[in-house]
Amino acid sequence: MQSAELKQFVIDKIEDLKAKDIVVLDVNEQSNVTDFMVICSGTSKTHVKAIAENVVVESKRANVHINGVEGRDSSEWVLVDLGDVILHVMQDQTRDFYQLEKLWSEKPE
């Protein structure tokens, strides 16, 4: 799957579970690790975990390689690394604290 296809695949899967405030960042100019970061919110720990797990299950079903999953235990912030796309599923307070959108949209001086 190409980067753009994988990005859309992830967006479709998180929308299936009603993820909130979906933001897609094209970071291929800033990072040699990934092309896109998809950031979204869940309404509770259970919702965050369910969104991330849905992406993991559907990725396996579609034969998409998963490099890793972090944060399942606490479920305040779950990261799913799919290589060209990294998904961040966060609770609102965690997302407000870390402000990934702001961090990755700032231009280095």
Phi and psi restraints in degrees (range 20) as a CNS / XPLOR table:
assign (resid 1 and name C) (resid 2 and name N)
       (resid 2 and name CA) (resid 2 and name C) 1.0 -72.0 20.0 2
assign (resid 2 and name N) (resid 2 and name CA)
       (resid 2 and name C) (resid 3 and name N) 1.0 162.8 20.0 2
assign (resid 2 and name C) (resid 3 and name N)
       (resid 3 and name CA) (resid 3 and name C) 1.0 -54.5 20.0 2
assign (resid 3 and name N) (resid 3 and name CA)
       (resid 3 and name C) (resid 4 and name N) 1.0 -48.2 20.0 2
assign (resid 3 and name C) (resid 4 and name N)
       (resid 4 and name CA) (resid 4 and name C) 1.0 -65.2 20.0 2
assign (resid 4 and name N) (resid 4 and name CA)
       (resid 4 and name C) (resid 5 and name N) 1.0 -38.2 20.0 2
assign (resid 4 and name C) (resid 5 and name N)
       (resid 5 and name CA) (resid 5 and name C) 1.0 -66.7 20.0 2
assign (resid 5 and name N) (resid 5 and name CA)
       (resid 5 and name C) (resid 6 and name N) 1.0 -42.1 20.0 2
assign (resid 5 and name C) (resid 6 and name N)
       (resid 6 and name CA) (resid 6 and name C) 1.0 -64.6 20.0 2
assign (resid 6 and name N) (resid 6 and name CA)
       (resid 6 and name C) (resid 7 and name N) 1.0 -40.8 20.0 2
assign (resid 6 and name C) (resid 7 and name N)
       (resid 7 and name CA) (resid 7 and name C) 1.0 -58.5 20.0 2
assign (resid 7 and name N) (resid 7 and name CA)
       (resid 7 and name C) (resid 8 and name N) 1.0 -47.3 20.0 2
assign (resid 7 and name C) (resid 8 and name N)
       (resid 8 and name CA) (resid 8 and name C) 1.0 -66.5 20.0 2
assign (resid 8 and name N) (resid 8 and name CA)
       (resid 8 and name C) (resid 9 and name N) 1.0 -36.9 20.0 2
assign (resid 8 and name C) (resid 9 and name N)
       (resid 9 and name CA) (resid 9 and name C) 1.0 -58.0 20.0 2
assign (resid 9 and name N) (resid 9 and name CA)
       (resid 9 and name C) (resid 10 and name N) 1.0 -48.6 20.0 2
assign (resid 9 and name C) (resid 10 and name N)
       (resid 10 and name CA) (resid 10 and name C) 1.0 -62.7 20.0 2
assign (resid 10 and name N) (resid 10 and name CA)
       (resid 10 and name C) (resid 11 and name N) 1.0 -45.3 20.0 2
assign (resid 10 and name C) (resid 11 and name N)
       (resid 11 and name CA) (resid 11 and name C) 1.0 -59.5 20.0 2
assign (resid 11 and name N) (resid 11 and name CA)
       (resid 11 and name C) (resid 12 and name N) 1.0 -44.9 20.0 2
assign (resid 11 and name C) (resid 12 and name N)
       (resid 12 and name CA) (resid 12 and name C) 1.0 -59.4 20.0 2
assign (resid 12 and name N) (resid 12 and name CA)
       (resid 12 and name C) (resid 13 and name N) 1.0 -42.9 20.0 2
assign (resid 12 and name C) (resid 13 and name N)
       (resid 13 and name CA) (resid 13 and name C) 1.0 -70.5 20.0 2
assign (resid 13 and name N) (resid 13 and name CA)
       (resid 13 and name C) (resid 14 and name N) 1.0 -35.8 20.0 2
assign (resid 13 and name C) (resid 14 and name N)
       (resid 14 and name CA) (resid 14 and name C) 1.0 -76.5 20.0 2
assign (resid 14 and name N) (resid 14 and name CA)
       (resid 14 and name C) (resid 15 and name N) 1.0 -30.6 20.0 2
assign (resid 14 and name C) (resid 15 and name N)
       (resid 15 and name CA) (resid 15 and name C) 1.0 -67.2 20.0 2
assign (resid 15 and name N) (resid 15 and name CA)
       (resid 15 and name C) (resid 16 and name N) 1.0 -32.3 20.0 2
assign (resid 15 and name C) (resid 16 and name N)
       (resid 16 and name CA) (resid 16 and name C) 1.0 -56.4 20.0 2
assign (resid 16 and name N) (resid 16 and name CA)
       (resid 16 and name C) (resid 17 and name N) 1.0 -32.0 20.0 2
assign (resid 16 and name C) (resid 17 and name N)
       (resid 17 and name CA) (resid 17 and name C) 1.0 -106.3 20.0 2
assign (resid 17 and name N) (resid 17 and name CA)
       (resid 17 and name C) (resid 18 and name N) 1.0 21.9 20.0 2
assign (resid 17 and name C) (resid 18 and name N)
       (resid 18 and name CA) (resid 18 and name C) 1.0 61.4 20.0 2
assign (resid 18 and name N) (resid 18 and name CA)
       (resid 18 and name C) (resid 19 and name N) 1.0 41.4 20.0 2
assign (resid 18 and name C) (resid 19 and name N)
       (resid 19 and name CA) (resid 19 and name C) 1.0 -61.3 20.0 2
assign (resid 19 and name N) (resid 19 and name CA)
       (resid 19 and name C) (resid 20 and name N) 1.0 147.9 20.0 2
assign (resid 19 and name C) (resid 20 and name N)
       (resid 20 and name CA) (resid 20 and name C) 1.0 -104.3 20.0 2
assign (resid 20 and name N) (resid 20 and name CA)
       (resid 20 and name C) (resid 21 and name N) 1.0 154.9 20.0 2
assign (resid 20 and name C) (resid 21 and name N)
       (resid 21 and name CA) (resid 21 and name C) 1.0 49.4 20.0 2
assign (resid 21 and name N) (resid 21 and name CA)
       (resid 21 and name C) (resid 22 and name N) 1.0 56.6 20.0 2
assign (resid 21 and name C) (resid 22 and name N)
       (resid 22 and name CA) (resid 22 and name C) 1.0 -75.3 20.0 2
assign (resid 22 and name N) (resid 22 and name CA)
       (resid 22 and name C) (resid 23 and name N) 1.0 127.7 20.0 2
assign (resid 22 and name C) (resid 23 and name N)
       (resid 23 and name CA) (resid 23 and name C) 1.0 -127.9 20.0 2
assign (resid 23 and name N) (resid 23 and name CA)
       (resid 23 and name C) (resid 24 and name N) 1.0 134.4 20.0 2
assign (resid 23 and name C) (resid 24 and name N)
       (resid 24 and name CA) (resid 24 and name C) 1.0 -115.0 20.0 2
assign (resid 24 and name N) (resid 24 and name CA)
       (resid 24 and name C) (resid 25 and name N) 1.0 124.9 20.0 2
assign (resid 24 and name C) (resid 25 and name N)
       (resid 25 and name CA) (resid 25 and name C) 1.0 -112.3 20.0 2
assign (resid 25 and name N) (resid 25 and name CA)
       (resid 25 and name C) (resid 26 and name N) 1.0 127.1 20.0 2
assign (resid 25 and name C) (resid 26 and name N)
       (resid 26 and name CA) (resid 26 and name C) 1.0 -88.0 20.0 2
assign (resid 26 and name N) (resid 26 and name CA)
       (resid 26 and name C) (resid 27 and name N) 1.0 107.1 20.0 2
assign (resid 26 and name C) (resid 27 and name N)
       (resid 27 and name CA) (resid 27 and name C) 1.0 -113.3 20.0 2
assign (resid 27 and name N) (resid 27 and name CA)
       (resid 27 and name C) (resid 28 and name N) 1.0 16.5 20.0 2
assign (resid 27 and name C) (resid 28 and name N)
       (resid 28 and name CA) (resid 28 and name C) 1.0 -65.9 20.0 2
assign (resid 28 and name N) (resid 28 and name CA)
       (resid 28 and name C) (resid 29 and name N) 1.0 -20.9 20.0 2
assign (resid 28 and name C) (resid 29 and name N)
       (resid 29 and name CA) (resid 29 and name C) 1.0 -80.4 20.0 2
assign (resid 29 and name N) (resid 29 and name CA)
       (resid 29 and name C) (resid 30 and name N) 1.0 -24.7 20.0 2
assign (resid 29 and name C) (resid 30 and name N)
       (resid 30 and name CA) (resid 30 and name C) 1.0 -100.7 20.0 2
assign (resid 30 and name N) (resid 30 and name CA)
       (resid 30 and name C) (resid 31 and name N) 1.0 -15.0 20.0 2
assign (resid 30 and name C) (resid 31 and name N)
       (resid 31 and name CA) (resid 31 and name C) 1.0 -138.7 20.0 2
assign (resid 31 and name N) (resid 31 and name CA)
       (resid 31 and name C) (resid 32 and name N) 1.0 141.5 20.0 2
assign (resid 31 and name C) (resid 32 and name N)
       (resid 32 and name CA) (resid 32 and name C) 1.0 -102.2 20.0 2
assign (resid 32 and name N) (resid 32 and name CA)
       (resid 32 and name C) (resid 33 and name N) 1.0 9.6 20.0 2
assign (resid 32 and name C) (resid 33 and name N)
       (resid 33 and name CA) (resid 33 and name C) 1.0 -93.9 20.0 2
assign (resid 33 and name N) (resid 33 and name CA)
       (resid 33 and name C) (resid 34 and name N) 1.0 -36.0 20.0 2
assign (resid 33 and name C) (resid 34 and name N)
       (resid 34 and name CA) (resid 34 and name C) 1.0 -150.6 20.0 2
assign (resid 34 and name N) (resid 34 and name CA)
       (resid 34 and name C) (resid 35 and name N) 1.0 162.5 20.0 2
assign (resid 34 and name C) (resid 35 and name N)
       (resid 35 and name CA) (resid 35 and name C) 1.0 -96.4 20.0 2
assign (resid 35 and name N) (resid 35 and name CA)
       (resid 35 and name C) (resid 36 and name N) 1.0 -39.0 20.0 2
assign (resid 35 and name C) (resid 36 and name N)
       (resid 36 and name CA) (resid 36 and name C) 1.0 -132.2 20.0 2
assign (resid 36 and name N) (resid 36 and name CA)
       (resid 36 and name C) (resid 37 and name N) 1.0 144.8 20.0 2
assign (resid 36 and name C) (resid 37 and name N)
       (resid 37 and name CA) (resid 37 and name C) 1.0 -116.6 20.0 2
assign (resid 37 and name N) (resid 37 and name CA)
       (resid 37 and name C) (resid 38 and name N) 1.0 129.9 20.0 2
assign (resid 37 and name C) (resid 38 and name N)
       (resid 38 and name CA) (resid 38 and name C) 1.0 -110.8 20.0 2
assign (resid 38 and name N) (resid 38 and name CA)
       (resid 38 and name C) (resid 39 and name N) 1.0 124.9 20.0 2
assign (resid 38 and name C) (resid 39 and name N)
       (resid 39 and name CA) (resid 39 and name C) 1.0 -120.6 20.0 2
assign (resid 39 and name N) (resid 39 and name CA)
       (resid 39 and name C) (resid 40 and name N) 1.0 133.6 20.0 2
assign (resid 39 and name C) (resid 40 and name N)
       (resid 40 and name CA) (resid 40 and name C) 1.0 -148.7 20.0 2
assign (resid 40 and name N) (resid 40 and name CA)
       (resid 40 and name C) (resid 41 and name N) 1.0 169.3 20.0 2
assign (resid 40 and name C) (resid 41 and name N)
       (resid 41 and name CA) (resid 41 and name C) 1.0 -118.9 20.0 2
assign (resid 41 and name N) (resid 41 and name CA)
       (resid 41 and name C) (resid 42 and name N) 1.0 150.7 20.0 2
assign (resid 41 and name C) (resid 42 and name N)
       (resid 42 and name CA) (resid 42 and name C) 1.0 -117.6 20.0 2
assign (resid 42 and name N) (resid 42 and name CA)
       (resid 42 and name C) (resid 43 and name N) 1.0 159.7 20.0 2
assign (resid 42 and name C) (resid 43 and name N)
       (resid 43 and name CA) (resid 43 and name C) 1.0 -84.2 20.0 2
assign (resid 43 and name N) (resid 43 and name CA)
       (resid 43 and name C) (resid 44 and name N) 1.0 -14.1 20.0 2
assign (resid 43 and name C) (resid 44 and name N)
       (resid 44 and name CA) (resid 44 and name C) 1.0 -158.6 20.0 2
assign (resid 44 and name N) (resid 44 and name CA)
       (resid 44 and name C) (resid 45 and name N) 1.0 173.6 20.0 2
assign (resid 44 and name C) (resid 45 and name N)
       (resid 45 and name CA) (resid 45 and name C) 1.0 -59.7 20.0 2
assign (resid 45 and name N) (resid 45 and name CA)
       (resid 45 and name C) (resid 46 and name N) 1.0 -41.2 20.0 2
assign (resid 45 and name C) (resid 46 and name N)
       (resid 46 and name CA) (resid 46 and name C) 1.0 -63.2 20.0 2
assign (resid 46 and name N) (resid 46 and name CA)
       (resid 46 and name C) (resid 47 and name N) 1.0 -42.3 20.0 2
assign (resid 46 and name C) (resid 47 and name N)
       (resid 47 and name CA) (resid 47 and name C) 1.0 -66.6 20.0 2
assign (resid 47 and name N) (resid 47 and name CA)
       (resid 47 and name C) (resid 48 and name N) 1.0 -43.8 20.0 2
assign (resid 47 and name C) (resid 48 and name N)
       (resid 48 and name CA) (resid 48 and name C) 1.0 -57.7 20.0 2
assign (resid 48 and name N) (resid 48 and name CA)
       (resid 48 and name C) (resid 49 and name N) 1.0 -48.5 20.0 2
assign (resid 48 and name C) (resid 49 and name N)
       (resid 49 and name CA) (resid 49 and name C) 1.0 -63.6 20.0 2
assign (resid 49 and name N) (resid 49 and name CA)
       (resid 49 and name C) (resid 50 and name N) 1.0 -41.1 20.0 2
assign (resid 49 and name C) (resid 50 and name N)
       (resid 50 and name CA) (resid 50 and name C) 1.0 -64.8 20.0 2
assign (resid 50 and name N) (resid 50 and name CA)
       (resid 50 and name C) (resid 51 and name N) 1.0 -40.8 20.0 2
assign (resid 50 and name C) (resid 51 and name N)
       (resid 51 and name CA) (resid 51 and name C) 1.0 -61.4 20.0 2
assign (resid 51 and name N) (resid 51 and name CA)
       (resid 51 and name C) (resid 52 and name N) 1.0 -49.5 20.0 2
assign (resid 51 and name C) (resid 52 and name N)
       (resid 52 and name CA) (resid 52 and name C) 1.0 -62.8 20.0 2
assign (resid 52 and name N) (resid 52 and name CA)
       (resid 52 and name C) (resid 53 and name N) 1.0 -43.8 20.0 2
assign (resid 52 and name C) (resid 53 and name N)
       (resid 53 and name CA) (resid 53 and name C) 1.0 -63.9 20.0 2
assign (resid 53 and name N) (resid 53 and name CA)
       (resid 53 and name C) (resid 54 and name N) 1.0 -36.2 20.0 2
assign (resid 53 and name C) (resid 54 and name N)
       (resid 54 and name CA) (resid 54 and name C) 1.0 -61.7 20.0 2
assign (resid 54 and name N) (resid 54 and name CA)
       (resid 54 and name C) (resid 55 and name N) 1.0 -42.1 20.0 2
assign (resid 54 and name C) (resid 55 and name N)
       (resid 55 and name CA) (resid 55 and name C) 1.0 -64.4 20.0 2
assign (resid 55 and name N) (resid 55 and name CA)
       (resid 55 and name C) (resid 56 and name N) 1.0 -42.0 20.0 2
assign (resid 55 and name C) (resid 56 and name N)
       (resid 56 and name CA) (resid 56 and name C) 1.0 -62.6 20.0 2
assign (resid 56 and name N) (resid 56 and name CA)
       (resid 56 and name C) (resid 57 and name N) 1.0 -49.6 20.0 2
assign (resid 56 and name C) (resid 57 and name N)
       (resid 57 and name CA) (resid 57 and name C) 1.0 -62.4 20.0 2
assign (resid 57 and name N) (resid 57 and name CA)
       (resid 57 and name C) (resid 58 and name N) 1.0 -46.5 20.0 2
assign (resid 57 and name C) (resid 58 and name N)
       (resid 58 and name CA) (resid 58 and name C) 1.0 -68.7 20.0 2
assign (resid 58 and name N) (resid 58 and name CA)
       (resid 58 and name C) (resid 59 and name N) 1.0 -32.1 20.0 2
assign (resid 58 and name C) (resid 59 and name N)
       (resid 59 and name CA) (resid 59 and name C) 1.0 -65.7 20.0 2
assign (resid 59 and name N) (resid 59 and name CA)
       (resid 59 and name C) (resid 60 and name N) 1.0 -44.7 20.0 2
assign (resid 59 and name C) (resid 60 and name N)
       (resid 60 and name CA) (resid 60 and name C) 1.0 -61.7 20.0 2
assign (resid 60 and name N) (resid 60 and name CA)
       (resid 60 and name C) (resid 61 and name N) 1.0 -41.5 20.0 2
assign (resid 60 and name C) (resid 61 and name N)
       (resid 61 and name CA) (resid 61 and name C) 1.0 -63.0 20.0 2
assign (resid 61 and name N) (resid 61 and name CA)
       (resid 61 and name C) (resid 62 and name N) 1.0 -33.7 20.0 2
assign (resid 61 and name C) (resid 62 and name N)
       (resid 62 and name CA) (resid 62 and name C) 1.0 -92.9 20.0 2
assign (resid 62 and name N) (resid 62 and name CA)
       (resid 62 and name C) (resid 63 and name N) 1.0 8.0 20.0 2
assign (resid 62 and name C) (resid 63 and name N)
       (resid 63 and name CA) (resid 63 and name C) 1.0 60.1 20.0 2
assign (resid 63 and name N) (resid 63 and name CA)
       (resid 63 and name C) (resid 64 and name N) 1.0 36.7 20.0 2
assign (resid 63 and name C) (resid 64 and name N)
       (resid 64 and name CA) (resid 64 and name C) 1.0 -92.7 20.0 2
assign (resid 64 and name N) (resid 64 and name CA)
       (resid 64 and name C) (resid 65 and name N) 1.0 126.9 20.0 2
assign (resid 64 and name C) (resid 65 and name N)
       (resid 65 and name CA) (resid 65 and name C) 1.0 -71.0 20.0 2
assign (resid 65 and name N) (resid 65 and name CA)
       (resid 65 and name C) (resid 66 and name N) 1.0 133.3 20.0 2
assign (resid 65 and name C) (resid 66 and name N)
       (resid 66 and name CA) (resid 66 and name C) 1.0 -107.7 20.0 2
assign (resid 66 and name N) (resid 66 and name CA)
       (resid 66 and name C) (resid 67 and name N) 1.0 118.2 20.0 2
assign (resid 66 and name C) (resid 67 and name N)
       (resid 67 and name CA) (resid 67 and name C) 1.0 -74.0 20.0 2
assign (resid 67 and name N) (resid 67 and name CA)
       (resid 67 and name C) (resid 68 and name N) 1.0 -31.2 20.0 2
assign (resid 67 and name C) (resid 68 and name N)
       (resid 68 and name CA) (resid 68 and name C) 1.0 175.1 20.0 2
assign (resid 68 and name N) (resid 68 and name CA)
       (resid 68 and name C) (resid 69 and name N) 1.0 161.1 20.0 2
assign (resid 68 and name C) (resid 69 and name N)
       (resid 69 and name CA) (resid 69 and name C) 1.0 -134.5 20.0 2
assign (resid 69 and name N) (resid 69 and name CA)
       (resid 69 and name C) (resid 70 and name N) 1.0 129.1 20.0 2
assign (resid 69 and name C) (resid 70 and name N)
       (resid 70 and name CA) (resid 70 and name C) 1.0 -125.5 20.0 2
assign (resid 70 and name N) (resid 70 and name CA)
       (resid 70 and name C) (resid 71 and name N) 1.0 144.9 20.0 2
assign (resid 70 and name C) (resid 71 and name N)
       (resid 71 and name CA) (resid 71 and name C) 1.0 92.4 20.0 2
assign (resid 71 and name N) (resid 71 and name CA)
       (resid 71 and name C) (resid 72 and name N) 1.0 9.0 20.0 2
assign (resid 71 and name C) (resid 72 and name N)
       (resid 72 and name CA) (resid 72 and name C) 1.0 -59.4 20.0 2
assign (resid 72 and name N) (resid 72 and name CA)
       (resid 72 and name C) (resid 73 and name N) 1.0 -36.5 20.0 2
assign (resid 72 and name C) (resid 73 and name N)
       (resid 73 and name CA) (resid 73 and name C) 1.0 -65.2 20.0 2
assign (resid 73 and name N) (resid 73 and name CA)
       (resid 73 and name C) (resid 74 and name N) 1.0 -49.3 20.0 2
assign (resid 73 and name C) (resid 74 and name N)
       (resid 74 and name CA) (resid 74 and name C) 1.0 -82.0 20.0 2
assign (resid 74 and name N) (resid 74 and name CA)
       (resid 74 and name C) (resid 75 and name N) 1.0 -32.4 20.0 2
assign (resid 74 and name C) (resid 75 and name N)
       (resid 75 and name CA) (resid 75 and name C) 1.0 57.1 20.0 2
assign (resid 75 and name N) (resid 75 and name CA)
       (resid 75 and name C) (resid 76 and name N) 1.0 23.8 20.0 2
assign (resid 75 and name C) (resid 76 and name N)
       (resid 76 and name CA) (resid 76 and name C) 1.0 -84.9 20.0 2
assign (resid 76 and name N) (resid 76 and name CA)
       (resid 76 and name C) (resid 77 and name N) 1.0 -32.1 20.0 2
assign (resid 76 and name C) (resid 77 and name N)
       (resid 77 and name CA) (resid 77 and name C) 1.0 -150.0 20.0 2
assign (resid 77 and name N) (resid 77 and name CA)
       (resid 77 and name C) (resid 78 and name N) 1.0 112.5 20.0 2
assign (resid 77 and name C) (resid 78 and name N)
       (resid 78 and name CA) (resid 78 and name C) 1.0 -112.9 20.0 2
assign (resid 78 and name N) (resid 78 and name CA)
       (resid 78 and name C) (resid 79 and name N) 1.0 128.4 20.0 2
assign (resid 78 and name C) (resid 79 and name N)
       (resid 79 and name CA) (resid 79 and name C) 1.0 -109.9 20.0 2
assign (resid 79 and name N) (resid 79 and name CA)
       (resid 79 and name C) (resid 80 and name N) 1.0 129.7 20.0 2
assign (resid 79 and name C) (resid 80 and name N)
       (resid 80 and name CA) (resid 80 and name C) 1.0 -118.5 20.0 2
assign (resid 80 and name N) (resid 80 and name CA)
       (resid 80 and name C) (resid 81 and name N) 1.0 115.2 20.0 2
assign (resid 80 and name C) (resid 81 and name N)
       (resid 81 and name CA) (resid 81 and name C) 1.0 -96.9 20.0 2
assign (resid 81 and name N) (resid 81 and name CA)
       (resid 81 and name C) (resid 82 and name N) 1.0 111.0 20.0 2
assign (resid 81 and name C) (resid 82 and name N)
       (resid 82 and name CA) (resid 82 and name C) 1.0 -109.2 20.0 2
assign (resid 82 and name N) (resid 82 and name CA)
       (resid 82 and name C) (resid 83 and name N) 1.0 19.9 20.0 2
assign (resid 82 and name C) (resid 83 and name N)
       (resid 83 and name CA) (resid 83 and name C) 1.0 85.6 20.0 2
assign (resid 83 and name N) (resid 83 and name CA)
       (resid 83 and name C) (resid 84 and name N) 1.0 -95.3 20.0 2
assign (resid 83 and name C) (resid 84 and name N)
       (resid 84 and name CA) (resid 84 and name C) 1.0 -70.2 20.0 2
assign (resid 84 and name N) (resid 84 and name CA)
       (resid 84 and name C) (resid 85 and name N) 1.0 -15.4 20.0 2
assign (resid 84 and name C) (resid 85 and name N)
       (resid 85 and name CA) (resid 85 and name C) 1.0 -132.9 20.0 2
assign (resid 85 and name N) (resid 85 and name CA)
       (resid 85 and name C) (resid 86 and name N) 1.0 130.9 20.0 2
assign (resid 85 and name C) (resid 86 and name N)
       (resid 86 and name CA) (resid 86 and name C) 1.0 -116.3 20.0 2
assign (resid 86 and name N) (resid 86 and name CA)
       (resid 86 and name C) (resid 87 and name N) 1.0 125.6 20.0 2
assign (resid 86 and name C) (resid 87 and name N)
       (resid 87 and name CA) (resid 87 and name C) 1.0 -100.6 20.0 2
assign (resid 87 and name N) (resid 87 and name CA)
       (resid 87 and name C) (resid 88 and name N) 1.0 130.8 20.0 2
assign (resid 87 and name C) (resid 88 and name N)
       (resid 88 and name CA) (resid 88 and name C) 1.0 -115.3 20.0 2
assign (resid 88 and name N) (resid 88 and name CA)
       (resid 88 and name C) (resid 89 and name N) 1.0 116.9 20.0 2
assign (resid 88 and name C) (resid 89 and name N)
       (resid 89 and name CA) (resid 89 and name C) 1.0 -112.0 20.0 2
assign (resid 89 and name N) (resid 89 and name CA)
       (resid 89 and name C) (resid 90 and name N) 1.0 121.5 20.0 2
assign (resid 89 and name C) (resid 90 and name N)
       (resid 90 and name CA) (resid 90 and name C) 1.0 -134.0 20.0 2
assign (resid 90 and name N) (resid 90 and name CA)
       (resid 90 and name C) (resid 91 and name N) 1.0 153.5 20.0 2
assign (resid 90 and name C) (resid 91 and name N)
       (resid 91 and name CA) (resid 91 and name C) 1.0 -76.1 20.0 2
assign (resid 91 and name N) (resid 91 and name CA)
       (resid 91 and name C) (resid 92 and name N) 1.0 155.2 20.0 2
assign (resid 91 and name C) (resid 92 and name N)
       (resid 92 and name CA) (resid 92 and name C) 1.0 -55.4 20.0 2
assign (resid 92 and name N) (resid 92 and name CA)
       (resid 92 and name C) (resid 93 and name N) 1.0 -45.5 20.0 2
assign (resid 92 and name C) (resid 93 and name N)
       (resid 93 and name CA) (resid 93 and name C) 1.0 -66.1 20.0 2
assign (resid 93 and name N) (resid 93 and name CA)
       (resid 93 and name C) (resid 94 and name N) 1.0 -35.5 20.0 2
assign (resid 93 and name C) (resid 94 and name N)
       (resid 94 and name CA) (resid 94 and name C) 1.0 -69.2 20.0 2
assign (resid 94 and name N) (resid 94 and name CA)
       (resid 94 and name C) (resid 95 and name N) 1.0 -41.5 20.0 2
assign (resid 94 and name C) (resid 95 and name N)
       (resid 95 and name CA) (resid 95 and name C) 1.0 -64.2 20.0 2
assign (resid 95 and name N) (resid 95 and name CA)
       (resid 95 and name C) (resid 96 and name N) 1.0 -41.5 20.0 2
assign (resid 95 and name C) (resid 96 and name N)
       (resid 96 and name CA) (resid 96 and name C) 1.0 -63.5 20.0 2
assign (resid 96 and name N) (resid 96 and name CA)
       (resid 96 and name C) (resid 97 and name N) 1.0 -38.3 20.0 2
assign (resid 96 and name C) (resid 97 and name N)
       (resid 97 and name CA) (resid 97 and name C) 1.0 -68.4 20.0 2
assign (resid 97 and name N) (resid 97 and name CA)
       (resid 97 and name C) (resid 98 and name N) 1.0 -47.6 20.0 2
assign (resid 97 and name C) (resid 98 and name N)
       (resid 98 and name CA) (resid 98 and name C) 1.0 -85.1 20.0 2
assign (resid 98 and name N) (resid 98 and name CA)
       (resid 98 and name C) (resid 99 and name N) 1.0 -25.3 20.0 2
assign (resid 98 and name C) (resid 99 and name N)
       (resid 99 and name CA) (resid 99 and name C) 1.0 46.4 20.0 2
assign (resid 99 and name N) (resid 99 and name CA)
       (resid 99 and name C) (resid 100 and name N) 1.0 55.3 20.0 2
assign (resid 99 and name C) (resid 100 and name N)
       (resid 100 and name CA) (resid 100 and name C) 1.0 -59.4 20.0 2
assign (resid 100 and name N) (resid 100 and name CA)
       (resid 100 and name C) (resid 101 and name N) 1.0 -37.8 20.0 2
assign (resid 100 and name C) (resid 101 and name N)
       (resid 101 and name CA) (resid 101 and name C) 1.0 -58.2 20.0 2
assign (resid 101 and name N) (resid 101 and name CA)
       (resid 101 and name C) (resid 102 and name N) 1.0 -44.7 20.0 2
assign (resid 101 and name C) (resid 102 and name N)
       (resid 102 and name CA) (resid 102 and name C) 1.0 -67.1 20.0 2
assign (resid 102 and name N) (resid 102 and name CA)
       (resid 102 and name C) (resid 103 and name N) 1.0 -44.4 20.0 2
assign (resid 102 and name C) (resid 103 and name N)
       (resid 103 and name CA) (resid 103 and name C) 1.0 -58.5 20.0 2
assign (resid 103 and name N) (resid 103 and name CA)
       (resid 103 and name C) (resid 104 and name N) 1.0 -45.4 20.0 2
assign (resid 103 and name C) (resid 104 and name N)
       (resid 104 and name CA) (resid 104 and name C) 1.0 -86.6 20.0 2
assign (resid 104 and name N) (resid 104 and name CA)
       (resid 104 and name C) (resid 105 and name N) 1.0 -9.8 20.0 2
assign (resid 104 and name C) (resid 105 and name N)
       (resid 105 and name CA) (resid 105 and name C) 1.0 -96.5 20.0 2
assign (resid 105 and name N) (resid 105 and name CA)
       (resid 105 and name C) (resid 106 and name N) 1.0 -13.0 20.0 2
assign (resid 105 and name C) (resid 106 and name N)
       (resid 106 and name CA) (resid 106 and name C) 1.0 -73.6 20.0 2
assign (resid 106 and name N) (resid 106 and name CA)
       (resid 106 and name C) (resid 107 and name N) 1.0 138.5 20.0 2
assign (resid 106 and name C) (resid 107 and name N)
       (resid 107 and name CA) (resid 107 and name C) 1.0 -87.2 20.0 2
assign (resid 107 and name N) (resid 107 and name CA)
       (resid 107 and name C) (resid 108 and name N) 1.0 133.7 20.0 2
assign (resid 107 and name C) (resid 108 and name N)
       (resid 108 and name CA) (resid 108 and name C) 1.0 -66.6 20.0 2
assign (resid 108 and name N) (resid 108 and name CA)
       (resid 108 and name C) (resid 109 and name N) 1.0 147.6 20.0 2
